Amino acid sequence: MSAEEKKTPGAFEEVLAWLTEQETRQILGPSTVRQYATSVRRYAEALREGEPTTVEFVLEQLEELSERLKTERDWSDSTLISYRSRVQSALRAYLGQDGVVAEVVAKPKPSRPVRKPRAEGEGSGPRRRRVSRREEGPAPGAARTGVYNLGQGRTLRFDLPDSWSVDDVRKAAWYLMSFAADFNPSRSLRESLFPDGE
């Protein structure tokens, strides 16, 4: 057992064990746990004979303990801010919102699709082509899907929501118009739509 571990009061050993558990459960990352644990140890070491060795006391006396550490360890302001912030975050997380040790639920691991192994003999045949979302059909909630023939082999595919207003159509027209090679942003919508004054 190192000298550092001997100086850490029992209440803080529980915090350190809790931090290790959070890392094991992948709730906190290894570097965060290491930084939190180091800060907890430093503040636990700053407690003097006769002072309570509780998490609550450290949180209540955080400013005084911080100044004590700054003086004893000759910390810069930025070092002090980092340690104070880390110990405060670690101890508050440990106590939770109600002042009771928090039981944090593990983050769910991202699910990955499970690939079925190919049956024997399937590996030699042609692979099936993947179908993109566009080829599957309209997006969910789209009421109208269509293709507008622009001529000269050009088409415009669209999915329209079922509740389009005239204002929505006007906005979409301006948006689409901005893609035109001969677009002139200084012209009004009417001039752009009817260049011959129709």
C-alpha positions in Angstrom: 0.0 0.0 0.0 1.5 3.4 -1.0 1.7 6.4 1.2 -0.9 8.1 -0.9 -3.4 5.3 -0.4 -2.8 5.4 3.4 -3.7 9.1 3.5 -7.0 8.6 1.8 -9.8 8.4 4.4 -12.3 5.6 4.1 -15.2 7.8 2.7 -13.0 8.7 -0.2 -11.9 5.1 -0.8 -15.6 4.5 -1.4 -15.6 7.3 -3.9 -12.6 5.9 -5.7 -14.1 2.5 -5.8 -17.3 4.0 -7.2 -15.3 5.8 -9.9 -13.6 2.6 -10.9 -17.0 0.9 -11.2 -18.1 3.7 -13.5 -15.1 3.1 -15.7 -15.8 -0.7 -15.7 -19.4 -0.1 -16.7 -18.2 2.3 -19.4 -20.1 5.2 -18.0 -16.9 7.3 -17.5 -13.8 7.1 -19.7 -10.5 6.0 -18.3 -8.8 9.4 -18.4 -11.8 11.1 -16.7 -11.7 8.5 -13.9 -8.0 9.0 -13.5 -8.3 12.8 -13.3 -11.3 12.6 -11.0 -9.5 10.1 -8.7 -6.3 12.2 -8.6 -8.4 15.2 -7.6 -10.3 13.3 -4.9 -7.1 12.0 -3.4 -5.5 15.5 -3.3 -8.6 17.0 -1.6 -8.8 14.1 0.9 -5.1 14.7 1.7 -5.8 18.4 2.4 -8.0 17.5 5.3 -6.5 18.3 8.7 -6.6 16.4 11.9 -10.0 16.7 13.5 -11.8 17.8 10.3 -14.6 15.5 9.1 -13.5 13.0 6.5 -16.8 13.1 4.6 -17.7 13.9 1.0 -20.2 16.5 2.2 -17.6 18.3 4.3 -15.3 18.6 1.3 -18.1 20.0 -0.9 -19.1 22.5 1.8 -15.5 23.6 2.4 -14.4 23.4 -1.2 -13.1 27.0 -1.4 -11.1 26.8 1.8 -9.6 23.4 0.9 -8.8 24.8 -2.6 -6.8 27.7 -1.1 -5.1 25.4 1.3 -4.0 23.1 -1.6 -2.9 26.1 -3.7 -0.6 27.3 -0.9 0.7 23.9 0.2 1.3 22.6 -3.4 2.2 25.9 -5.0 -0.5 25.4 -7.7 -1.2 28.0 -10.4 -4.7 29.4 -10.7 -5.4 27.2 -13.7 -4.3 24.0 -11.9 -6.4 24.9 -9.0 -9.5 25.5 -11.2 -9.0 22.1 -12.9 -8.6 20.2 -9.6 -11.5 22.0 -7.9 -13.8 21.5 -10.9 -12.9 17.8 -11.1 -13.3 17.0 -7.4 -16.6 18.9 -7.4 -17.9 17.0 -10.4 -16.8 13.6 -9.0 -18.2 14.1 -5.6 -21.5 15.5 -6.8 -21.8 12.6 -9.3 -21.1 10.2 -6.4 -23.7 11.7 -4.2 -26.3 12.3 -7.0 -28.9 15.0 -6.8 -30.4 13.9 -3.4 -27.1 13.6 -1.5 -27.4 9.9 -1.8 -24.8 7.7 -3.6 -25.9 7.7 -7.2 -26.7 4.5 -9.0 -25.9 5.3 -12.5 -27.4 3.2 -15.2 -24.8 1.9 -17.7 -24.9 3.5 -21.2 -26.4 1.1 -23.7 -23.8 -0.2 -26.1 -24.5 0.8 -29.7 -26.2 -2.1 -31.4 -24.8 -3.4 -34.6 -26.7 -5.4 -37.1 -25.9 -9.1 -36.8 -24.9 -10.7 -40.1 -26.2 -14.1 -40.8 -23.5 -16.4 -42.0 -23.9 -17.5 -45.6 -25.1 -21.0 -46.1 -22.7 -23.4 -47.6 -22.5 -22.8 -51.4 -23.9 -19.3 -51.2 -20.5 -17.7 -51.3 -19.9 -18.6 -54.9 -23.1 -17.0 -56.4 -23.7 -13.4 -57.3 -24.2 -11.1 -54.4 -27.5 -9.3 -54.1 -27.4 -5.6 -55.0 -28.1 -3.3 -52.1 -31.2 -1.2 -52.6 -30.9 2.4 -51.5 -33.6 4.2 -49.5 -34.5 6.3 -52.6 -35.2 3.1 -54.5 -37.3 1.7 -51.7 -39.9 4.4 -52.1 -40.9 7.7 -50.5 -39.7 8.7 -47.1 -42.1 8.0 -44.2 -44.9 10.6 -44.0 -44.5 11.7 -47.6 -47.9 11.9 -49.2 -47.0 12.4 -52.9 -44.0 11.1 -54.8 -43.5 12.0 -58.4 -41.2 12.6 -61.3 -41.5 15.7 -63.4 -40.1 15.5 -66.9 -38.0 18.6 -67.7 -37.3 17.5 -71.3 -34.0 16.6 -73.0 -33.8 13.5 -70.8 -33.8 15.5 -67.5 -36.2 14.7 -64.7 -36.9 16.0 -61.3 -37.9 13.5 -58.6 -39.8 14.7 -55.5 -41.5 13.6 -52.3 -44.0 16.2 -51.1 -45.5 16.3 -47.7 -49.3 16.1 -47.6 -49.7 19.5 -46.0 -47.9 21.9 -48.3 -49.0 25.5 -48.5 -48.6 28.0 -51.3 -45.9 29.7 -49.2 -44.0 26.3 -48.9 -44.2 25.9 -52.7 -42.9 29.5 -53.2 -40.0 28.8 -50.9 -39.2 25.6 -52.7 -39.4 27.3 -56.1 -36.9 29.9 -55.0 -34.6 27.2 -53.6 -34.8 25.2 -56.9 -34.3 28.3 -59.0 -31.0 29.1 -57.3 -29.6 25.9 -59.0 -30.4 27.2 -62.5 -27.4 28.1 -64.6 -29.0 31.4 -65.7 -30.3 32.3 -62.2 -30.4 36.0 -61.5 -31.1 36.8 -57.8 -32.0 40.4 -58.5 -35.1 39.4 -60.4 -38.4 38.9 -58.6 -40.1 35.5 -58.5 -42.6 36.6 -61.2 -39.9 37.9 -63.5 -37.9 34.7 -63.0 -41.0 32.5 -63.6 -42.3 34.5 -66.5 -39.4 36.2 -68.2 -41.5 37.2 -71.3 -44.0 39.1 -69.1 -46.7 36.5 -69.5 
